[in-house]
Amino acid sequence: NVKICDLGLAVSMAEPAPYGQLGTRRYMAPEMLLGKTDYDATVDMWSLGRVMAELLSGKPLFDGDDDAQQLLAIFRVLGVPLFTIWPAYESLPLAGKLVTPPHVISRNKLREHFPEDRLSKEGFEVLKGLLSCNIDKRL
């Protein structure tokens, strides 16, 4: 059973930023975990991707006990942030402070969690787009 809840943390986009920490860690976009304060639609798109992944698998894709562990869980699946893939990473307030990404460059392993017999190419492209660490490439 997957239950969708936690909508009590919704905010009006008309409210002035900063919003503070919003949402449940498990569904928070990596940039929010790294101290980004201006909440926008890309944050919601990440959360939508997390819900989609959980509906498909029946379990959390990233499940850390604290913000640092959550980021490491994201990096283990989506790969270590590289400047070429996520140029804005270095500009985030907690980049390199909250957690030091593993020094070994890892590739994106998202497809291993959702093989083609479980998620079509088109469905995977949507999921991959929603779960892009680079907000400029996020759907």
Backbone as a ProteinNet text record, in pm:
[ID]
protein_1_A
[PRIMARY]
NVKICDLGLAVSMAEPAPYGQLGTRRYMAPEMLLGKTDYDATVDMWSLGRVMAELLSGKPLFDGDDDAQQLLAIFRVLGVPLFTIWPAYESLPLAGKLVTPPHVISRNKLREHFPEDRLSKEGFEVLKGLLSCNIDKRL
[TERTIARY]
82.5	0	86.8	59.8	126.4	20.8	47.8	-45.4	21.2	-49.2	2.6	-57.1	31.4	-13.6	84.9	80.3	174.9	142.9	22.3	-12.8	-36.7	-34	-49.6	68.3	176.3	294.1	293.9	185.5	176.9	180.5	242.3	248.2	202.4	162.7	125.1	251	259.3	375	374.9	263.1	255.5	324.7	349.7	418.9	563.6	619	759	853.2	963	1066.5	1145.2	1219	1239.7	1128	1110	1004.1	1053.2	1183.3	1235.5	1228	1256.2	1253.8	1109.7	1075.9	940.5	941.3	841.4	823.8	893	874.1	934.6	1067	1169.4	1305	1307.9	1236.5	1239.2	1200	1118.3	1068.7	1131.3	1224.2	1285.5	1387	1384.9	1481.6	1621.3	1723.8	1859.7	1901.7	1857.3	1896.9	1837.9	1721	1661.9	1740.2	1783.7	1867.3	2000	2043	2170.1	2152.9	2038.7	2022	1958.4	1909	1839.6	1715.9	1691.2	1578.6	1462.9	1486	1375.7	1304.7	1188.2	1105.1	1037	1040.3	973.8	916.8	861	794.2	889.5	1019.1	1113.1	1125.7	1106.4	1109.3	991.3	875.8	757.6	774.5	841.8	863.5	950.4	1053.1	1136.2	1048.1	965.4	878.5	783.8	732.7	647.2	723.9	848.9	932.4	952	968.6	985.2	858.1	743.6	616.4	599.7	631.2	621.6	709.4	832.9	925.3	871.6	815.3	763.4	638.1	554.9	437.3	478.5	583.8	630.9	698.4	774.5	852.9	789.7	701.8	641	729.1	842.2	933.1	1007.1	1061.2	1134.2	1259.5	1285.5	1405.4	1526.5	1509.1	1614.9	1559.6	1630.4	1576.8	1687.9	1719.5	1822.7	1762.9	1840.1	1794.6	1808.1	1893.2	1909.6	1941.4	1958.1	1978.9	2103.6	2211.6	2336.4	2318.5	2255.9	2233.5	2137.5	2042	1948.8	2024.5	2113.9	2193.5	2280.9	2344.3	2427.5	2343.8	2222	2133	2100.1	2076.9	2050.3	2172.5	2291.8	2415.1	2444	2409.5	2434.1	2352	2232	2145.7	2168.2	2174.9	2181.5	2323.2	2421.1	2559.7	2605.1	2735.5	2796.9	2781.7	2744.5	2727.1	2859	2860.6	2976.1	2937.9	3034.9	3007.4	2942.1	2984.1	2929.7	2783.7	2742.4	2605.5	2515.2	2571.5	2494.5	2577	2585.6	2672.3	2642.5	2518.1	2481.2	2513.9	2558.7	2585.9	2677.8	2789	2888.6	2834.4	2731	2677.8	2575.4	2536	2438.2	2504.2	2433.7	2493.8	2563.7	2510.3	2567.9	2646.4	2672.9	2748.8	2886.7	2920.4	3049.7	3059.5	2956.8	2957.9	2871.3	2750.7	2658.5	2709	2755.8	2809.1	2912.2	3018.4	3117.8	3081.8	3050.9	3017.4	3133.1	3103.9	3210.8	3305.7	3433.9	3534.1	3531.8	3478.7	3470	3350.9	3376.8	3269	3182.9	3056.3	2966.7	2867.8	2820.2	2724.3	2582.9	2490.4	2350.2	2300.4	2244.2	2197.6	2045.2	1976.9	1830.9	1765.6	1814.8	1753.6	1763.1	1867.5	1880.6	1765.4	1711.4	1599.3	1465.8	1462.1	1338.7	1368.3	1389.6	1421.3	1306.5	1340.1	1243.7	1120.9	1133.1	1015.6	917.9	962.5	875.5	834.2	919.9	891.7	939.3	847.4	879.2	986.2	1043.9	1143.3	1084.7	962.3	896.9	870.9	823.7	800.4	929.2	1036.1	1165.5	1216.8	1195.9	1239.8	1169.4	1041.3	967.9	1027.8	1046.4	1102.2	1241.1	1325.2	1461.5	1457.8	1364.3	1351.3	1305	1215.3	1167.7	1275.4	1359.5	1462.4	1600.2	1604.1	1732.1	1778.8	1903.4	1957.8	1973.6	2003	2019.5	1881	1845.5	1710.1	1684.3	1790	1771.7	1729.6	1753.5	1715.9	1595.8	1548.5	1435.2	1307.1	1220	1089.7	1005.5
-118.2	0	124.2	215.5	345.2	448.9	529.2	634.2	768.6	857.8	991.7	1084.6	1150.6	1242.1	1357.4	1430.6	1538.6	1664.9	1676	1794.8	1915.7	1896.8	2007.3	2102	2063.9	2149.2	2235.8	2235.1	2315.3	2463.9	2541.8	2686.9	2756.1	2878.4	2959	3012.3	2999.5	3052.5	3205.2	3265.7	3411.2	3463.9	3374.1	3416.1	3449.4	3550.2	3583.3	3476.2	3451.4	3359.1	3430.4	3367.2	3222.8	3152.7	3027.6	2949.5	2865.4	2850.2	2758.7	2617.5	2521	2382.9	2337.2	2295.9	2251.8	2105.5	2034.1	1898.6	1793.2	1672.4	1556.8	1528.7	1506.6	1487.4	1389.9	1281.8	1177.5	1229.4	1333.7	1386	1520.3	1567.2	1698	1690.8	1792.2	1803.1	1824.9	1774.1	1786.9	1931.1	2022.4	2162	2219.4	2171.6	2217	2159.7	2035.1	1975.9	2050.3	2110.9	2183.9	2333.1	2372.8	2508.5	2608.9	2566	2659.9	2711.2	2840.2	2897.4	2940.6	2956.2	2999.7	2878.6	2852.5	2738.8	2770.8	2676.6	2698.3	2567	2570.5	2452.9	2336.1	2362.1	2251.3	2163.7	2222.2	2145.3	2048.5	2095.6	2009.4	1899	1930.4	1829.2	1715.6	1749.5	1646.7	1558.1	1620.4	1544.1	1454.3	1503.3	1421.8	1299.6	1318.7	1206.6	1104.7	1153.4	1062.7	981.7	1047.6	976.7	874.8	913.6	821.9	699.1	720.9	609.6	516.9	575.2	494	416.7	477.4	405.8	287.9	306.5	199.9	85.8	119.3	16.9	-31.7	49.7	13.1	40.2	108.8	141.3	271.1	336.6	461.4	438	527.4	518.4	571.2	680.3	739.4	747.5	693	690.1	712.6	839.3	872.1	909.5	886.5	918.5	1067	1136.8	1280.8	1341.2	1472.9	1538.7	1487.1	1466.7	1418.7	1278.7	1189.7	1053.3	1051.7	1142.6	1152.2	1190.9	1289.1	1329.4	1215.2	1143.6	1029.9	923.8	900.8	803.8	849.3	978.9	1033.9	1015.3	1048.6	1037.1	892.1	797	655.1	609.4	662.6	622.4	709.7	840.5	932.4	971.9	932.4	966.6	1089	1101.9	1214.3	1340	1452.5	1574.7	1623.4	1638.6	1692.9	1829	1918.2	2051.8	2044.6	1949	1938.8	1894.6	1820.6	1769.5	1862.6	1919.9	2003.9	2127.6	2223	2340.2	2422.3	2428.6	2512.9	2449.4	2324.7	2254.6	2335.7	2382.2	2453.9	2583.6	2640.2	2767.8	2750.6	2627.3	2604.5	2623.5	2683.2	2718.6	2604.5	2484	2373.1	2274.2	2308.2	2217.8	2193.2	2067.7	2030.1	2046.6	2101.5	2121.2	2018	1998.6	1903.5	1761.4	1734.9	1602.6	1620.2	1546.3	1546.2	1432.4	1463.5	1355.7	1257.3	1131.4	1033	1077.3	1051.5	1095.2	1011.6	893.3	808.1	854.3	886.8	931.4	810.6	822.2	710.7	752.5	655.1	681	676.5	724.7	722	577.4	527.2	388.5	379.1	485.9	488.1	376.4	350.9	247.9	109.7	85.1	-44.5	-67.5	38.9	28.2	12	55.2	49.9	-7.2	-139.4	-200.8	-184.4	-201.2	-175.6	-266.1	-383.9	-470.1	-418.2	-322.1	-263.2	-120.2	-50.1	88.7	112.7	152.2	174.5	282.1	288.4	392.5	530.4	550.5	680.7	713.6	615.1	635.2	664.6	594.7	618.1	758	806.1	942.1	1045.3	1022.6	1112.8	1106.4	984.9	969.3	1031.5	1003.6	1058.7	1211.4	1265.9	1411.3	1474.5	1407.3	1458.4	1449.9	1346.5	1325	1372.7	1475.9	1535.9	1627.7	1610.1	1700.4	1841.3	1851.8	1981.8	2040.5	2146.2	2201.4	2258	2294.5	2345.6	2235.9	2110.3	1997.3	1920.8	1959.3	1890.6	1926	1826.6	1852.4	1945.7
0	0	0	-88	-89.2	-57.4	44	83.3	59.7	-5.9	-31.7	73	146.8	251	261.8	369.2	396.1	319.1	264	187.6	277.2	408.7	502	501.2	437.1	429.7	305.4	231	109.1	144.1	56.4	75.6	-51.3	-35.7	-150.8	-216.4	-347.8	-419.9	-415.5	-375.8	-366.6	-240.7	-142.9	-21.2	-54.2	11.8	-14.9	39.7	-33	14.4	123.7	209.5	214	291.4	260.6	322.4	438.9	453.7	553.4	498.8	582.5	535.8	521.2	401.7	371.4	332.5	374.5	326.4	410	367.3	430.6	362.5	441.1	388.4	271.1	282.9	181	42.4	38.1	-89.2	-127.1	-45.9	-71.5	-184.1	-267.8	-377.2	-319	-387.3	-333.7	-310	-395.1	-375.7	-247	-205.7	-79.8	38.4	26.8	131.4	144	35.1	32.7	59.5	111.6	160.4	67.1	-47.4	-136.1	-63.2	-70.1	4.3	-84	-212.4	-298.6	-357.8	-300.6	-338.9	-470.8	-564.6	-692.7	-744.3	-863.1	-919.6	-941.5	-963.4	-985.3	-860.9	-744.8	-619.8	-617.4	-660.6	-666.8	-771.2	-881.2	-985.3	-931.5	-852.6	-788.8	-700.7	-617.9	-527.9	-605.8	-717.3	-803.4	-854.3	-892.4	-935.5	-824.8	-703	-588.3	-564.9	-574.7	-558.2	-670.5	-793.9	-907.9	-884.9	-841.2	-816.4	-708.1	-603.9	-494.6	-536	-617.7	-668.2	-755.6	-834.6	-923.5	-848.4	-744.5	-675.7	-545.8	-488.8	-361.6	-242.1	-264.2	-153.3	-186.2	-83.9	-107.6	-191.3	-283.7	-366.7	-291.6	-218.7	-136.4	4.8	101.7	237.5	338.5	364.7	462	596.2	702.8	838.1	871.4	797.7	816.3	679.9	673.6	544.8	473.7	548.9	488.3	430.7	506	457.7	339.2	339.8	227.2	100.2	110.7	-5.8	-55.4	36.4	-4.8	-74.7	-26.9	-92.2	-234.3	-252.4	-385.7	-474.7	-422.4	-500.7	-539.4	-450.6	-482	-602.1	-617.6	-728.9	-852.4	-833.3	-947.5	-986.6	-907.1	-936.7	-859.8	-849.4	-779.1	-864.5	-802.4	-881.3	-940.5	-1069.6	-1140.1	-1195.4	-1206.3	-1258.1	-1395.7	-1477.4	-1613.1	-1614	-1512.2	-1504.5	-1423.1	-1316.3	-1225.2	-1191.9	-1286	-1268.5	-1142.9	-1100	-985.7	-850.8	-848.9	-722.7	-632.2	-685.4	-605.3	-546.1	-605.4	-556.3	-443.8	-414.5	-308.5	-172	-75.5	53.1	126.8	121.2	197.5	111.8	-13.7	-102	-41.9	-23.6	32.2	182.6	246.6	391.8	462.7	412.5	473.7	454	334.9	302.7	192.5	203	96.6	3.2	-122.3	-215	-226.1	-247.4	-265	-375.3	-355.8	-453.7	-581	-571.1	-689	-772	-895.8	-983.6	-1018.3	-988.7	-1018	-1125.7	-1195.3	-1302	-1244.8	-1322.4	-1285.4	-1292.4	-1182.1	-1173.7	-1165.8	-1203.9	-1191.6	-1272.6	-1393.1	-1478.6	-1414.6	-1336.2	-1268.7	-1170.7	-1115.5	-1021.9	-1094.3	-1221.3	-1299.7	-1438.1	-1446.2	-1575.7	-1675.4	-1801.8	-1909.3	-1901.9	-1841.6	-1829.3	-1723.2	-1642.4	-1540.4	-1574.2	-1651.9	-1687.9	-1830.2	-1917	-2058.4	-2075	-2195.8	-2226.2	-2202.2	-2248	-2233.2	-2086	-2012.7	-1869.8	-1795.9	-1836.5	-1772.8	-1802.7	-1924.7	-1959.7	-1871.6	-1842.9	-1754	-1613.6	-1561.2	-1426.7	-1417.8	-1515.4	-1517.4	-1523.6	-1599.8	-1609	-1478.7	-1409.6	-1281.2	-1174.2	-1181.8	-1079.7	-1124.5	-1203.2	-1241.6	-1129	-1084.5	-982.4	-1037.2	-1164.4	-1228.8	-1255.7	-1183.1	-1197.1	-1336.1	-1408.3	-1544.4	-1641.2	-1604.3	-1690	-1635.6	-1518.4	-1457	-1531.2	-1548.8	-1613.6	-1529
[MASK]
+++++++++++++++++++++++++++++++++++++++++++++++++++++++++++++++++++++++++++++++++++++++++++++++++++++++++++++++++++++++++++++++++++++++++++

